[in-house]
């Protein structure tokens, strides 16, 4: 039968491995999150630019005498 100390050491080693795996996963997810945030920001900018462009077109149609 394994000693209590030996069992604790095994569990500690397993916990260290698990912690390292979780750290690696957290680092990977941080990269994924950063990429997703960049994509979101690009899409927000694209939408804002489209709304701005459509507002200009709408304004020109309402005011055909407006200087171009």
N, C-alpha and C positions, 0 to 999 in steps of 0.2 A: 504494500500500500504506500502511495506517495505521501511524503511528509506534508504537513500543513504549509510549511515554508515553501516547499517546492511548488505546491498548488498555487500559492499566492504569487510566486514568481512567474509561473506560466500565465496566470490571468493578467498580471501586470504587463508582461510582454505582449499578450494579445491586445490589451487595451492601448498600448503604445502603437502597435501596427494600425489599429482602427483609427486612432487620432491622426496618424500620418496620412492615411487614406482620405479621411475627411478634410484635412488641410489641403491636399491635392485637389479634391473635388471642389472645395470652396474657391481655390485659385482659378480653376477652370471655369466655374460658374461666374466668377467676377469678370473674366474675359468675355464670356457670352453676354453678360448683362451690359458691359460697356459697349459692345457691338450693337446690341439692341437699342440702347439709348441713343447712339449715333444715328441709327436708322430712323428712329422715331423723330429725332430733331430734324433730319433731312426731309421727312415727310411733312412735318409741321411747316417748315419753310416753303416747301413746294405748294402746299395748300394755301398758305398766306399769299404767295406770289400769284397763284391762279385767281384767288378772290380779288386781289388788287387789279390784275389785268382785266378780269370780267367787269369790275366796277368802272374801269376806264372805258371799256367798250360800251357799257350800258349808258354812261354819261354822254359819250359822243353821239349815241343814237337819240338820246333825249334832247340834246342840244346840237343839232346838225350845223348850226352857224358858228359853233365854237371853233376858235382858231386851232389849227393842227400843227 
